[in-house]
Amino acid sequence: MRMVELMTRVWLFACNFMTLSNPWFLAALLAILGVFHLDLLATLLNLSRYRLPLPQRLKDVFDDETVKKAAEYAGRSARVDLIRDAFLLAVLIGVWWSGGFAWLDVQVRSWGLSTLWINVVSISGIVLCRALLALPFEAWETFGVEAEFGFNRTTPATFIGDRLKGLLLMLLLGVPLLTLVLWFFQTQPLAALWAWICMSAFSLIMAWLAPRVLMPLFMKFTPLRDGTLRTAILELAERLKFPVADVFVVDGSRRTSKANAFFAGFGKTKRIALFDTLITKHNEDELLAVLAHEIGHCKLRHVPVQIALGLVESALMFWLLHLALGSPAFFEAFGVSGRPLGLGLLFFTLLYQPAGLLLGLFSSAMSRRHEFQADAFAAKACNAAPLMKALRKLSVENLAHPQPHPLTIALRYSHPPLGERLAALERLL
Ligand SMILES: [Zn+2]
């Protein structure tokens, strides 16, 4: 593309912006800039709170050295995130304002594919490009920051293997689903409804499939060998009337030294999975308390509630998508003519960011509420003291922020900060 032509395009878009002739244009620009700056604000506010004096409850958890290290770790991570986000934002605006989307549309059309495939190819191409652009930053985070603070155990081979497996999954699962959704929008009047039904079915199937098929692709599940820990876990499950199919150890230590525990599976075939890192760092009482917390989530039906909320959220998203795709001005705002659906879906993801953020506030607030409830369940089942000990250890080990800022909590925390959890558990002692 010649320089003059490029400048003309940028100028035309600038005029579009200045005259505010296209409301979609302004909305999309405000959406991406707004989300970027809100995120930045949350990061800065959060970093400033490492200097606050610790409340009594946290004084024996975090010593000065740990707080200093946690602040450095958060600072380095935030820098990588900020540079990555600013870079991706600049590329996006550059491509958008120089007419790059229209150019891509013309190129793919010239290949002589059917409309459906044109859309599938252009959307997959853009998703792939974005992932490739973000890849160096992921490597920097893993082998730079995480390694520097002693968390990283991932080898370059595992790192590359994980990405290749991810790509393969995208081709096997993501592309067929995308094709189906695009086909609905191309042929069905009630496309948004069909797409929603189809996506909901897909996410339910994935919830079932993930622990059985997908997770074992990335992690190795070994049955926990017979011993006091296994007996104690099965006894706890029995006492809480929680049917367990088996207890597994997961080789989390191959990637990170951070510890975790989770449950997998619906219905009667629940598998308990403990990270090997969790087992090495906690004594039996603490492990049982952590498991009781996880059992609490299941017993209190937190998973179905979250899934139901997810379905409501996606219904809203598809309704908004229906409105956007029906408007020619929406496509004009991104400089493409006609109504190429594939690109329309991508533009929509930009516009949807603020709505997604608002819905995220609600769902993470609910998730934090669920954490308090699961903590209370565990305290009742196993006594609050070992859970408090385990939570303290996990926070220090993972260099958690001792006192995160309320805005950051609202935006990013699916779990309440340690101080709040300890305060709630103290009341149950
Ligand atoms: Zn939990």
Residues whose N, C-alpha, C, O or C-beta is under 5 A from the ligand:
A	BS01	ZN	E371 A374
